[in-house]
Amino acid sequence: MTDAPPILLREACADDAAALANIYCTAVMAIPVNVYALVQKTAWSIGKHDPSFWQQRLAQPNRHTVVAVYRQIVVGFIEYQADQDYIDCLYVSPHHQRQGVASALLKHVMALPRDKRLNVFTVQAAHPAVPFFRQHGFQWVRENHILCGNVILTNHTMRLTQPL
């Protein structure tokens, strides 16, 4: 019996934009319709299927993006704004979920040196991600209702306080 190759974490580059678009959109669309309706998932992912959207985000100086690579394929990513200790995106391909990819990405970002030594990480978590972030010590703060086009999306502000 052979062991599976490890998941490698590395900085994202412009060549990863198509993979980020695919992971983002397939992960959003894989959320059950009893959690988010198709119209909500469509509004949530509008424009994000285009790799140029992700190339622009990757070029932003305050945005730190790390990808998880398994067998030379990008299977997940996390975006982090170091100046705010804000986790903007954490998505894993539906075929690689529940295999430790998201946990590895989150732990990696939380261990990075930070410019401003803030002690509070914040995330706007979708309904299905709330248990994941709770498992990693985040506390629920509030429910948010975001107007996206003419569709209302709901997510949850969560925070993790760490000692300085």
Buried (B, 14 or more C-beta within 10 A) or exposed (E): EEEEEEBEBEEBEEEBBBBBBBBBBBBBBEBEEEEBEEEBBBBBBBEBBBBEBBBEBBEEEEBBBBBBBBEEEBBBBBBBBBEBBBBBBBBBBBEBBEBEBBBBBBEBBBEEEBEEEBEEBBBBBBBBBBEBBBEBEBEEEEEEEEEEEEBEBEBBBBBBEEEE
